[in-house]
Amino acid sequence: MAVTTLTSREFNQDTGRAKKAAADGPVFITDRGKPAHVLLSIAEYERLTGQQPSIIEALGWPAGIEDVEIEFPRSGDLPRAADFS
């Protein structure tokens, strides 16, 4: 993983360079010589924050499917006692 450091001025003048560098690792942006911000790819951000895709995203279902309502009929059977013999 490559770490890149840019001054605020460099970042403002060439954001494309910063975005390309973020694909390879964090980009530290300094302000008056001190680190002030870090630019990360979205994949790296999600990895660091532990964000998991929703079950809808993980299954690859189309957007809006979560608005579909499904009703499951209740079983009329009564529970039975367990047979441990």
N, C-alpha and C positions, 0 to 999 in steps of 0.2 A: 504494500500500500504506500503510495507516494503522498507526502505531505507538501503542500504548496503554501507559500506565504506571499501575500500581496499587500501593498499599502492601499489605503482607501482611495488614493488618486489612481493607482493602477487598476483597481477594481472598477472604478467609475469610467475609466477610459476604455477598458476592454473586458466587459462582462462575459463576452463569448469565451475568452481564454479561461476565465474563472469557472464557467460552467463545464468546459471540457476537462479542466483539471479536477473538478469535483467528481467526475466519473472514475478517477483513479485513486481518490482519497480525499481527506478533508482539506479545505482551503481556508487558511487563517487570514483574516483581513485585519490589518493593524491600523490604529489611529494614533498618530503621534508616537509611533514606535512601539506601542503596546498592543497585544492582541485584543481586539474588541468584538469580533464576530467570527463565526465559523460557517462556511458553506458546505453542505453535504448533499449527496444525491438522495432522492426520496427513498430508495431502497436501503441505503445506509441509515437514514433517519428512522425508518420503520424497524430495522434490526435493533438499533440502539434503544428505542422506546418500547420494544416488545409488542408492537402492534401486530395483531394477526388479522388476516383477511376475514371478513364475515363468512358464514357458512354459504351464503348466496354466492359470494365472489369465489370461494374455494371450489364450489361445485360448477362454476362457470355458467350459472343460470342467467338469463337476461335481466337487465335492470327493470325494476317495477314488479318483479315476481313476488316480492315480500308483501305486496298489497293484496295478494290473492288470499281469500279467506277459505279455510277448509274446516269442515265440521266432522268430527269422528263420532260415530254412534256409540253410546254407552252400552256396555255389556249388561244384560239382565241377569247373568249368572251370579249366584251368591258365592262367596269364597268358601272353600272347603278346608277342613282341618287337615294338617299334614299327617301322612301315614309314615311313621318311622320304623315300622316292623320289617 
